[in-house]
Amino acid sequence: MKPIVSKDSVVYFGQECYTALNSYLDKANHSKICILVDSNTHESCLSLFMSKIEKEYDIEIIEIEAGEIHKNIETCSGIWNALSELGFDRKGLMINLGGGVVTDLGGFVACTYKRGINYINVPTSLLAMVDASVGGKTGVDLGNLKNMVGVISESEMVLVDTEYLGTLPVEQMCSGFAEMLKHGLIQDRLYWEKLSDLSKLELDDLDQMIYDSVVIKNNIVFEDPTEQNIRKYLNFGHTLGHAIESFYLTHPSKPTLLHGEAIAIGMIMEAFISSALLSVTSDDLQQISEVILATFPKIEIDPKDYQKIIALLIHDKKNEKGTILFVLLHTIGEAKYNCIVPDELILKAFDYYGSL
């Protein structure tokens, strides 16, 4: 597959990943290399990745605990200290081998250590391949608030090798699939329709589906890298989705939601709002709801929690001057940003989801 070029990075696919990586390592002459893994990718992915490196380099492995709960400044501090103790200078390189937590957090650590060292993302989850590792957004959570601290700075390259997906649990695959569905909903109806009927898709189609998803995101990011306008489209489903994810993350009595599971709920609810405020038809709303619920289990949200979740919307990063701004759909494949939604309609969106 042809590499996808962004403003400051390149996304490589398949075996070409390692040709590009080895060429880069040979020419860059980094003083040290750190590979950041979590406890899962250390066990399942590191040996495969190391087998692809052709020459001997001074490589250190730093492992963090797996899971969103560890995506915080405390984890960053541990890595910064480890890099310092290992004698990393500004000519060092960080390779982030993992899912969205590893690529987001590792990118942020690299961008801030000694005011910035180079980094490479090697996504090992579907979510990271189609979304988290592409576009230069790095960061960590602040308590239960998602991605509140971070910078936008692209990696040297992104290496997408679907061989890493072989050890991924089904629920993690579904989590990434939510972002792929989102890309179709905001930008490409034909892509959405292709994804909507998984019964017609073969495993061999996955590489092309991932490629098409990265193309959609890259085209948006290329035009608006710092999210001043159309990059906001990529937040469809995330205004309510992130609030739901944050709420469930800090309530032990609630089920743990993966990112994609929360975004799936957010997309259904924000599609409902789109049908009320814009021109999404009842047929399209029904299709969106049915397609998403065919992949993602229905989550029972207690009506007593609605207002607590809504209260978290004030922290959404798209907000301006205290106004909560949504991304909505004109229709499948066409989005609109900076939409103001009345509180009573947000409550109706919760009721709609609950009625399905």
C-alpha positions, 0 to 999 in steps of 0.5 A: 500500500502506498504510504500516506504523507501528512504535513510532518509525518508518513504512515507506512503499511505492512512490510514497508513499515520495516523497510522505512524504519530500518532506513530511518534508524540507519540514517538518523544516528540516534544516541539511544533508543527507548521502546515504550510498551505496556504490560500487554504489548511487552508480552505480545508484540515486542518480540515481533517488533524487535525481530524486524530491526536489522542492526544493533542499536543501544535500545532500552525498554520501558514498560508501563501498566496497561489501561486508561487508568494509567494514562496520567501525569504520574506515569509520565513522571516515571518515564521522564525519570527513567529516561533521565536515569538512562542518560537520554539526551536530545538525540534520543528516540522514543518508539511507542509500541502499543495502543492508544494509551501508549501512543498518546502518552508516549508521544506527550513524554517525547514532546516534553522530555528535554523540550522534545525528542523524536518519536515513532508510533507503532500502533498495535490496536485497531483504535490506535491504527485508525485514530490515536496514533495518526494526526499528532495529538498527544496527551494524558488524562487529568483525573477522569477528564480525557486528554486534558493535558497534551500537545499537537506534534506529529511523530517521525512516522507511523507504522501500521502492521496488522499482524499485531492485531492477531493477539487483540481481544474481540472487544478491543477490535470493536473499540477501534471499529467505532472510530472507523464507523465515525470516519464514514459518518462524518466524511464518506457515506460509501465507506459507512455503507461498506462497514455497515454490513460486516457479513460481506467483509472478509478478513483480507478486507481489513487492511484496505478498510484501515487504509481508507480510514487513515486516508479520511482522517489524514485528509482532514488533519492535513487541512486543519492540523490544529483543530481550528475548523474541520478537524473538529469533525473528528469529535463526532460522538465524542462530546457525549461519548467522552463524558460517559467514558469519564463518568464510568471511569471513576465509578467503580460500581459501573461497568468499565467502558472501552473508548470505542464503546463509549463513543458508540453510545455518543454517536447514537445520541448525537445522531439523534440530536442531529435528526432534531436540529439538522437534516438527518432523516428518521431512516438514517437515524434508525440505520445508524442506531441499528448498525452500531448496536449490532456491534456494541452491546447496549449499556444501561445508563441510570436516568439518575446519572444523566445530569452528572454526565451532562455536568462533565460536558463543560470540560470538553475541549471544543468548548468556547467561552463557556459554551458547549459545542457539538459536532453533528451530522447534516446527513451520513457523510456530511458533518457540521461543527460548533453546534449549540444543543439545548439541555432538554434535547441532550436529555431526550438523546439519553432517553432515545438511547435508553429506548432502543 
